[in-house]
Amino acid sequence: MAKKKSSVNVLDQISFSDFEQENVNFPVLCKFIRTALDVTQLQMAQKLGITLRAYTFWEEGKRAPRGWQAMKLCVMYFYAKEIDAKNLLSKEQPETDTFSQEENPQNQAA
């Protein structure tokens, strides 16, 4: 007996909203990743397995990553995006104030 396929297509659940443009702006993407991860161009180049000059060309828009380089950059992008989101959340949440002696209900006389 054949297995009935689900009416929901798994591919429909995948969103490419961050990559809707026909051409990805690699200079902006690289700078965002580097800023979010707080690393240098040399550290990025080493992690990607490329020369510093090649990475610098990416950030300057003179060249674009190819093949596995782009895949590695994509993984780094999603990691950087997660870190950036966590940083934004921590900035938005107000710091908890501690009760002063007068405000603390446990210290008030009955």
C-alpha positions in Angstrom: 0.0 0.0 0.0 1.4 3.4 -1.0 2.1 5.9 1.7 -0.2 9.0 1.5 1.7 12.2 1.0 1.0 15.0 3.5 -1.2 17.8 2.1 1.4 20.3 3.5 4.5 20.6 1.3 7.6 20.9 3.5 9.2 23.2 0.9 6.4 25.7 1.5 7.5 26.1 5.1 11.0 27.3 4.1 11.3 31.1 3.9 14.0 32.9 1.9 12.8 36.3 3.0 16.4 37.5 3.7 17.5 36.4 0.3 14.6 37.7 -1.8 16.8 40.0 -3.9 18.1 38.6 -7.1 21.7 39.5 -6.1 22.9 39.2 -2.5 24.8 42.2 -1.3 28.0 40.4 -0.1 29.8 43.5 1.1 26.9 44.4 3.5 26.5 40.7 4.4 30.2 40.3 5.3 30.3 43.5 7.3 27.2 42.5 9.2 28.6 39.1 10.1 31.9 40.6 11.2 30.3 43.3 13.3 27.8 40.9 14.9 30.5 38.4 15.8 33.0 41.2 16.8 35.9 39.8 14.8 38.5 41.2 12.4 38.8 40.7 8.7 41.8 38.4 9.3 39.8 36.3 11.7 37.0 36.0 9.1 39.4 35.1 6.4 41.0 32.4 8.5 37.7 30.9 9.5 36.5 30.9 5.9 39.8 29.3 4.7 40.7 32.2 2.4 43.3 34.9 2.2 42.9 38.2 3.9 43.1 39.9 0.5 40.3 37.7 -0.9 38.1 38.5 2.1 38.9 42.3 1.8 37.8 42.1 -1.8 34.4 40.6 -0.7 33.8 43.5 1.7 34.8 46.0 -0.9 32.5 44.4 -3.5 35.3 43.6 -5.9 34.7 39.9 -5.7 31.9 37.6 -4.5 32.3 34.2 -2.7 31.7 31.1 -4.8 30.6 27.6 -4.0 31.6 26.4 -0.6 32.8 29.8 0.4 29.3 31.1 0.0 27.9 28.1 2.0 30.3 28.8 4.9 29.3 32.5 4.8 25.7 31.5 4.9 26.2 29.4 8.0 28.1 32.3 9.6 25.3 34.7 8.7 22.6 32.7 10.5 24.8 32.4 13.5 25.6 36.1 13.5 21.9 36.9 13.0 21.0 34.9 16.1 23.7 36.7 18.2 22.5 40.1 16.9 18.9 39.2 17.9 20.0 38.2 21.4 22.0 41.5 21.7 19.0 43.5 20.6 16.7 41.7 23.1 19.1 42.3 25.9 19.3 46.1 25.1 15.5 46.4 24.9 14.7 44.7 28.2 14.8 47.1 31.1 17.2 46.4 33.9 15.4 45.2 37.1 15.6 47.7 39.9 16.3 46.5 43.3 14.0 47.7 46.0 15.3 50.4 48.2 14.9 50.0 52.0 11.8 52.2 52.0 10.1 50.4 49.0 10.7 46.9 50.2 7.4 45.8 51.9 9.3 43.3 54.1 11.2 46.2 55.8 8.1 48.2 56.6 6.8 48.2 60.2 3.4 46.7 60.8 
